[in-house]
Amino acid sequence: MRALVLYGPEDLRCVDVAVPEPGAGEVVVAIEAALTCATDAKTWRRAAHPSLGPLPARFGHEGAGNIFAVGDGVVGFSVGDPIVMANSAPCGICEWCRRGRAGLCPDLVYLNGTYAEYVCVPAAIVGANLIVRPWDMPAHLGALTEPVACGVRAAERSVAGAGDMVIVLGGGLQGQVVCGEFARRGCEVILCDPHAERRALARAMGASRVEDAPRTQADCTRLRAMTPGGLGAHVTVAAVGDARVWEDAVRLVRPGGEVNFHGGPAPGDAVHLDATNLHYHEITLQASYHHTPQSVRTALARIVESADSFGRLVGDEITLDGVSDALRAGGVKRIVRPTRTRTS
């Protein structure tokens, strides 16, 4: 079969490898659709990520398809089942799992290799995060389950309730999902992004208002003036892995408010904050990373409920040969069809 393997920074190669065979508790999935994403773009550039493992490494972590083969001891799944899968599974017994923070589990079992015709799903993921999707759900929508689960998890971390104002900085997929989750709670959401098409999409996801991304202190002052009493938002979310955006998120929150840093910055990035502001205004700072088995299931339900809106989050179809170009362009969502050959 054909599979993409990462050998080093920006060194992604399409190679011929053997079709995997499932071991005990494992399943092999025939990938019908994978998705490119910003995380893969960062990993492609840096050749490093907590989920990646040693190089060379199979690449890609968002995908859906049909079960091709099952290993000994697998129950609840059969050959031909249409499935979605998360890219990890927690142990379920450690301190963090017991406290509902499964994304921090030190023994997470990761899955990579969805940019391929087939992928072997580890037994731990089969047991915790392999789910049969509705038969009428297109595979590319099923593949959205994992990234949507991360946005769901970010919103779960917040105490924001009905009537609160939330400012989301960044209208990529994560920002859109977070926007939708807060809108479902009855929050008033302002989403900020420099791209008109993303702002339009945020309206469909439930944003009360959309604005251009703030670039200067004056922009932040103008945006803050739109909040109740001009005091700032009750919650701000930095859905961009940029330290400057994280700093803006703190500038835009009101006294007693909450800031969520959601988006992976580059290694070594530093955030400079006014400690006086944090102390005397009792600002709560938190971050969100990854997902939990519950947020994965919630994500799938959200996609089923609003298939048309979520379908707008993905772009054109490409083959394995086009993945590097898509990642070079910043990791915009593209539907990867591994079984299709190069087009002339």
C-alpha positions as CSV (number, residue, x, y, z in Angstrom):
1,M,0.0,0.0,0.0
2,R,1.0,3.7,-0.2
3,A,1.6,5.6,2.9
4,L,3.2,8.9,3.9
5,V,6.2,8.8,6.2
6,L,7.9,11.7,7.8
7,Y,11.7,11.5,7.8
8,G,12.6,15.0,9.0
9,P,11.6,18.6,8.9
10,E,9.5,19.1,5.7
11,D,10.7,15.7,4.5
12,L,7.5,13.8,3.9
13,R,7.7,10.8,1.4
14,C,5.1,8.6,-0.1
15,V,6.4,5.0,0.2
16,D,5.2,1.5,-0.5
17,V,4.8,-0.5,2.6
18,A,3.1,-3.8,3.6
19,V,-0.6,-3.7,4.4
20,P,-0.7,-4.0,8.2
21,E,-2.1,-7.1,10.0
22,P,-4.0,-6.7,13.2
23,G,-2.6,-8.1,16.4
24,A,-4.7,-9.1,19.4
25,G,-7.3,-6.4,20.2
26,E,-6.4,-4.4,17.1
27,V,-8.3,-3.5,14.0
28,V,-7.1,-2.5,10.5
29,V,-9.0,0.3,8.9
30,A,-9.2,1.0,5.2
31,I,-8.9,4.8,5.2
32,E,-11.6,6.4,3.1
33,A,-10.8,10.0,4.0
34,A,-8.1,11.7,6.0
35,L,-7.8,15.4,6.7
36,T,-4.9,17.8,6.7
37,C,-4.7,20.2,9.6
38,A,-2.7,22.9,11.3
39,T,-1.2,20.5,13.8
40,D,0.2,18.3,11.0
41,A,1.5,21.4,9.4
42,K,3.5,22.3,12.5
43,T,4.6,18.8,13.0
44,W,5.7,18.6,9.3
45,R,7.8,21.8,9.7
46,R,9.3,20.8,13.1
47,A,9.4,17.0,12.7
48,A,8.4,16.9,16.4
49,H,5.2,16.6,18.4
50,P,4.2,14.8,21.6
51,S,2.3,12.3,19.6
52,L,4.8,11.6,16.8
53,G,7.4,9.2,18.2
54,P,10.8,8.5,16.7
55,L,11.5,9.2,13.0
56,P,10.9,8.0,10.4
57,A,7.2,7.9,11.4
58,R,3.9,7.2,9.7
59,F,2.1,10.5,9.4
60,G,-1.4,11.9,9.7
61,H,-3.8,11.6,12.7
62,E,-7.3,12.5,11.4
63,G,-9.2,9.9,9.4
64,A,-12.2,7.6,9.0
65,G,-13.0,4.6,6.9
66,N,-14.2,1.0,7.2
67,I,-12.9,-1.9,9.2
68,F,-10.8,-4.1,6.9
69,A,-9.6,-6.7,9.4
70,V,-10.1,-7.5,13.1
71,G,-7.6,-9.1,15.5
72,D,-8.2,-11.8,18.1
73,G,-10.3,-10.7,21.0
74,V,-12.0,-7.7,19.3
75,V,-15.7,-7.5,20.2
76,G,-18.3,-5.0,19.1
77,F,-16.7,-4.4,15.7
78,S,-17.0,-6.3,12.4
79,V,-15.3,-6.2,9.0
80,G,-17.1,-3.5,6.9
81,D,-18.2,-1.3,9.8
82,P,-17.9,2.4,9.0
83,I,-15.9,3.9,11.9
84,V,-14.4,7.1,13.2
85,M,-11.4,7.0,15.6
86,A,-9.6,9.4,17.8
87,N,-5.9,9.6,17.6
88,S,-5.2,8.5,21.2
89,A,-6.5,6.6,24.2
90,P,-5.8,7.3,27.9
91,C,-5.1,4.6,30.5
92,G,-8.3,5.4,32.5
93,I,-6.7,4.8,35.9
94,C,-4.0,7.4,36.5
95,E,-4.5,10.6,38.6
96,W,-5.4,12.7,35.6
97,C,-7.8,10.2,34.1
98,R,-9.6,9.9,37.5
99,R,-10.0,13.7,37.6
100,G,-11.5,13.9,34.1
101,R,-8.2,15.2,32.6
102,A,-7.6,12.3,30.3
103,G,-5.7,14.5,27.7
104,L,-2.9,14.8,30.3
105,C,-2.6,11.0,30.8
106,P,1.1,10.2,30.9
107,D,0.4,6.9,29.2
108,L,-1.6,8.1,26.3
109,V,-1.4,5.6,23.4
110,Y,-1.3,7.6,20.1
111,L,-2.2,6.8,16.6
112,N,-0.4,8.1,13.5
113,G,-0.6,7.0,9.9
114,T,-3.9,8.1,8.5
115,Y,-2.2,9.4,5.4
116,A,-2.2,5.9,4.0
117,E,-4.5,3.3,2.4
118,Y,-4.7,1.3,5.6
119,V,-3.9,1.9,9.3
120,C,-3.6,-0.4,12.2
121,V,-5.5,0.9,15.3
122,P,-3.9,0.0,18.6
123,A,-5.9,-2.1,21.0
124,A,-6.1,0.7,23.6
125,I,-7.8,3.0,21.0
126,V,-10.1,0.2,19.9
127,G,-11.2,-0.1,23.4
128,A,-11.7,3.5,24.2
129,N,-12.0,5.7,21.1
130,L,-13.1,3.6,18.1
131,I,-16.7,4.4,17.3
132,V,-19.1,3.1,14.6
133,R,-20.3,6.1,12.7
134,P,-23.8,6.4,11.1
135,W,-23.9,4.6,7.8
136,D,-25.0,7.8,6.0
137,M,-22.2,10.0,7.4
138,P,-19.6,10.7,4.8
139,A,-16.1,9.6,5.9
140,H,-14.6,13.1,5.6
141,L,-17.2,14.4,8.2
142,G,-16.3,11.4,10.4
143,A,-12.7,12.4,10.2
144,L,-13.6,15.7,11.7
145,T,-14.5,14.0,15.0
146,E,-11.0,14.2,16.4
147,P,-10.3,17.9,15.8
148,V,-13.8,18.8,16.8
149,A,-13.3,16.9,20.1
150,C,-10.4,19.2,20.9
151,G,-12.6,22.3,20.5
152,V,-15.4,20.7,22.5
153,R,-12.9,19.9,25.3
154,A,-11.6,23.5,25.3
155,A,-15.2,24.8,25.9
156,E,-15.8,22.1,28.6
157,R,-13.0,23.6,30.6
158,S,-14.9,27.0,30.9
159,V,-17.4,28.1,33.5
160,A,-19.1,30.5,31.0
161,G,-22.8,30.4,31.2
162,A,-25.9,31.9,29.5
163,G,-25.6,35.6,29.0
164,D,-21.9,35.8,29.4
165,M,-19.8,37.4,26.7
166,V,-17.0,35.3,25.1
167,I,-14.4,36.6,22.8
168,V,-12.8,34.0,20.6
169,L,-9.5,35.0,18.9
170,G,-9.0,32.9,15.7
171,G,-11.6,31.5,13.3
172,G,-9.8,28.3,12.2
173,L,-11.5,25.0,13.0
174,Q,-10.8,25.2,16.7
175,G,-12.1,28.7,17.0
176,Q,-15.3,27.8,15.1
177,V,-16.0,24.8,17.3
178,V,-15.4,26.7,20.5
179,C,-17.7,29.5,19.1
180,G,-20.4,26.9,18.5
181,E,-20.1,25.3,21.9
182,F,-20.4,28.6,23.8
183,A,-23.3,29.7,21.6
184,R,-25.1,26.5,22.5
185,R,-24.9,27.6,26.1
186,G,-26.5,30.9,25.4
187,C,-23.3,33.0,25.6
188,E,-22.9,36.1,23.4
189,V,-19.8,35.3,21.3
190,I,-17.6,37.7,19.4
191,L,-15.3,35.8,17.0
192,C,-12.3,37.7,15.6
193,D,-10.4,36.6,12.5
194,P,-8.7,38.4,9.6
195,H,-10.4,36.3,6.9
196,A,-13.9,37.3,5.7
197,E,-14.9,33.7,4.9
198,R,-14.1,32.6,8.4
199,R,-16.1,35.4,9.9
200,A,-19.0,34.4,7.7
201,L,-18.7,30.8,8.8
202,A,-18.7,31.9,12.5
203,R,-22.1,33.5,12.0
204,A,-23.4,30.1,10.9
205,M,-21.7,28.5,14.0
206,G,-23.6,30.9,16.3
207,A,-21.4,34.0,16.7
208,S,-23.4,37.0,17.8
209,R,-20.8,39.3,16.2
210,V,-17.7,39.0,14.1
211,E,-14.7,41.3,13.9
212,D,-11.4,41.6,12.3
213,A,-8.5,40.3,14.3
214,P,-7.0,42.9,16.6
215,R,-3.5,43.9,15.6
216,T,-2.7,46.9,17.9
217,Q,-3.4,48.1,21.4
218,A,-6.0,50.5,19.8
219,D,-7.7,47.5,18.2
220,C,-8.0,45.8,21.6
221,T,-9.3,49.0,23.2
222,R,-12.0,49.2,20.4
223,L,-12.9,45.5,20.9
224,R,-13.1,45.8,24.7
225,A,-15.5,48.8,24.3
226,M,-18.0,46.3,22.7
227,T,-18.2,44.3,25.9
228,P,-20.7,44.9,28.7
229,G,-19.7,48.2,30.4
230,G,-16.5,48.3,28.3
231,L,-15.0,46.1,31.1
232,G,-13.9,43.2,28.9
233,A,-15.3,39.7,28.1
234,H,-16.2,37.2,30.8
235,V,-14.2,34.6,28.9
236,T,-11.6,35.0,26.2
237,V,-10.2,32.1,24.1
238,A,-6.9,32.3,22.2
239,A,-7.6,29.7,19.5
240,V,-4.3,30.5,17.8
241,G,-0.8,29.2,18.7
242,D,0.7,32.7,18.7
243,A,2.0,34.3,21.9
244,R,0.9,37.7,20.8
245,V,-2.7,36.5,20.5
246,W,-2.4,34.9,23.9
247,E,-1.4,38.3,25.3
248,D,-4.3,40.0,23.6
249,A,-6.7,37.4,25.2
250,V,-5.5,38.6,28.6
251,R,-6.0,42.3,27.6
252,L,-9.6,41.6,26.6
253,V,-10.9,39.8,29.7
254,R,-12.7,41.6,32.4
255,P,-11.9,41.6,36.2
256,G,-12.7,38.2,37.6
257,G,-12.7,36.7,34.1
258,E,-11.2,33.6,32.5
259,V,-8.7,33.2,29.7
260,N,-8.2,29.9,27.8
261,F,-5.1,29.4,25.8
262,H,-6.1,26.9,23.1
263,G,-3.5,26.5,20.3
264,G,0.0,25.1,20.3
265,P,2.7,27.7,20.3
266,A,6.2,27.1,19.0
267,P,8.7,25.6,21.4
268,G,10.3,28.3,23.5
269,D,7.6,31.0,22.8
270,A,7.2,33.3,25.8
271,V,4.1,35.2,26.9
272,H,4.6,38.5,28.6
273,L,1.8,39.4,30.9
274,D,1.1,42.3,33.4
275,A,1.3,40.6,36.8
276,T,-0.4,43.5,38.5
277,N,-3.4,43.0,36.2
278,L,-3.5,39.3,36.9
279,H,-3.3,39.8,40.7
280,Y,-5.6,42.7,41.4
281,H,-8.2,41.6,38.9
282,E,-8.1,37.9,39.9
283,I,-7.8,36.7,36.3
284,T,-8.0,33.0,35.8
285,L,-5.6,31.6,33.2
286,Q,-5.9,28.1,31.9
287,A,-5.1,26.1,28.8
288,S,-6.6,23.2,27.0
289,Y,-4.9,20.4,25.0
290,H,-6.2,17.4,23.3
291,H,-9.5,15.6,24.1
292,T,-11.1,13.0,26.3
293,P,-13.2,9.9,25.3
294,Q,-16.3,11.9,26.3
295,S,-15.5,14.9,24.2
296,V,-14.9,12.6,21.3
297,R,-18.4,11.2,21.5
298,T,-19.8,14.7,22.0
299,A,-18.0,15.8,18.9
300,L,-19.5,13.1,16.8
301,A,-22.9,14.0,18.0
302,R,-22.4,17.6,17.2
303,I,-21.3,16.7,13.6
304,V,-24.4,14.5,13.1
305,E,-26.6,17.4,14.3
306,S,-25.1,20.0,12.1
307,A,-23.5,18.2,9.2
308,D,-24.0,21.1,6.8
309,S,-22.2,23.6,9.0
310,F,-19.3,21.3,9.8
311,G,-19.0,20.3,6.2
312,R,-18.1,23.9,5.4
313,L,-15.0,23.5,7.6
314,V,-13.3,21.3,5.0
315,G,-12.0,22.1,1.5
316,D,-11.2,20.3,-1.7
317,E,-10.1,16.7,-2.2
318,I,-6.5,15.9,-2.8
319,T,-4.4,12.7,-3.1
320,L,-1.5,11.6,-0.9
321,D,0.8,13.3,-3.4
322,G,-0.8,16.7,-2.6
323,V,-0.4,16.5,1.2
324,S,3.0,18.3,1.4
325,D,1.7,21.2,-0.6
326,A,-1.4,21.5,1.7
327,L,0.8,21.5,4.8
328,R,3.1,24.0,3.2
329,A,0.1,26.3,2.8
330,G,-0.5,26.3,6.5
331,G,-2.5,23.2,7.1
332,V,-5.8,24.2,5.8
333,K,-8.4,21.5,5.9
334,R,-8.2,19.3,2.8
335,I,-9.9,15.9,2.2
336,V,-7.2,13.3,1.5
337,R,-8.3,10.3,-0.5
338,P,-5.5,7.8,-0.1
339,T,-6.7,5.2,-2.6
340,R,-6.7,7.7,-5.5
341,T,-3.6,7.9,-7.7
342,R,-1.8,11.0,-8.8
343,T,-3.7,13.1,-11.3
344,S,-2.0,14.5,-14.4
